[in-house]
Amino acid sequence: MDITKWAFGPDVPDWPVDERGEKVRAVLLKHTFDSAAEADMTISLLSAYGIPCFPYYDGEGVTGKVISGFSGFGASLYVPETMYEDAEALLNAEIVEDEEEQDK
């Protein structure tokens, strides 16, 4: 079992390492409401494109996450520094609809 992964699950992308073999520094991508519709979907989207992302709960947010299932303080989402621009571009991308689907 590889214990260097940052999370559990078969589809979680590995955190990148630098030329010295150390994990790349995590940087703040965005602060968001902690819900399945917001934070969890963003993490899943990034993961689908091979960008690892993890939430950090500020203040007493961890307590709220444990007790009620979400943090009232929101979640800060972090990605590897080397993948920040790709993650930001993905989240800000415009939706392109398939013309064939529109005709149906």
C-alpha positions as CSV (number, residue, x, y, z in Angstrom):
1,M,0.0,0.0,0.0
2,D,1.3,3.4,-1.0
3,I,1.2,5.6,2.1
4,T,2.5,8.7,0.4
5,K,-0.9,9.5,-1.1
6,W,-2.7,12.5,0.3
7,A,-6.2,10.8,0.3
8,F,-7.8,7.4,0.0
9,G,-9.4,6.0,-3.1
10,P,-8.4,4.5,-6.4
11,D,-9.0,7.6,-8.6
12,V,-7.2,10.2,-6.5
13,P,-4.3,11.7,-8.5
14,D,-0.9,11.5,-6.8
15,W,0.5,14.7,-5.4
16,P,3.4,15.8,-7.7
17,V,7.0,15.8,-6.5
18,D,9.9,18.1,-7.5
19,E,13.3,17.1,-8.8
20,R,14.5,16.3,-5.3
21,G,11.6,13.9,-4.7
22,E,9.8,16.2,-2.3
23,K,6.1,17.0,-2.6
24,V,5.4,20.3,-4.4
25,R,4.1,23.1,-2.2
26,A,0.3,23.4,-1.9
27,V,-1.2,26.8,-2.8
28,L,-4.7,28.2,-2.2
29,L,-6.9,27.9,-5.3
30,K,-10.1,29.3,-3.8
31,H,-12.2,29.6,-0.7
32,T,-15.6,28.2,-1.0
33,F,-18.8,27.1,0.8
34,D,-18.3,23.6,2.2
35,S,-21.0,21.6,0.6
36,A,-21.3,18.7,-1.8
37,A,-22.5,21.1,-4.5
38,E,-19.5,23.4,-4.1
39,A,-16.3,22.1,-2.5
40,D,-16.8,18.4,-3.2
41,M,-17.8,19.0,-6.9
42,T,-14.7,21.3,-7.4
43,I,-12.5,18.6,-5.9
44,S,-14.1,15.9,-8.1
45,L,-13.8,18.0,-11.2
46,L,-10.1,18.8,-10.6
47,S,-9.4,15.1,-9.8
48,A,-11.1,14.0,-13.1
49,Y,-8.5,16.2,-14.9
50,G,-5.6,14.7,-12.9
51,I,-5.2,17.7,-10.5
52,P,-5.1,16.7,-6.9
53,C,-6.9,19.1,-4.5
54,F,-7.6,19.0,-0.8
55,P,-9.8,21.1,1.5
56,Y,-8.6,22.9,4.6
57,Y,-11.1,24.0,7.2
58,D,-10.3,27.4,8.8
59,G,-11.0,28.2,12.5
60,E,-13.5,26.0,14.1
61,G,-14.5,24.6,10.7
62,V,-13.2,21.1,11.5
63,T,-15.6,20.8,14.5
64,G,-18.5,21.8,12.3
65,K,-17.5,19.3,9.7
66,V,-17.5,16.5,12.3
67,I,-20.7,17.5,14.0
68,S,-23.0,18.7,11.2
69,G,-21.3,17.4,8.1
70,F,-20.2,20.8,6.8
71,S,-18.1,23.7,8.0
72,G,-19.8,26.9,8.6
73,F,-16.5,28.7,7.9
74,G,-16.2,27.2,4.4
75,A,-13.3,25.4,3.0
76,S,-10.1,26.6,1.5
77,L,-9.1,24.4,-1.5
78,Y,-5.5,23.8,-2.2
79,V,-3.7,22.4,-5.3
80,P,0.0,21.8,-6.1
81,E,1.8,25.0,-7.0
82,T,2.9,23.5,-10.3
83,M,-0.8,22.8,-11.3
84,Y,-2.3,26.1,-10.1
85,E,-2.7,27.7,-13.5
86,D,-4.2,24.6,-15.0
87,A,-6.7,24.3,-12.1
88,E,-7.6,28.0,-12.3
89,A,-8.1,27.8,-16.1
90,L,-10.3,24.7,-15.7
91,L,-12.5,26.4,-13.1
92,N,-12.8,29.6,-15.2
93,A,-13.4,27.8,-18.5
94,E,-16.4,28.6,-20.6
95,I,-18.9,25.8,-21.2
96,V,-18.8,24.6,-24.8
97,E,-22.0,22.8,-25.8
98,D,-22.1,20.2,-28.5
99,E,-24.1,21.5,-31.5
100,E,-25.6,18.1,-32.2
101,E,-27.0,17.9,-28.7
102,Q,-28.6,21.3,-29.1
103,D,-30.5,20.2,-32.2
104,K,-32.2,17.3,-30.4
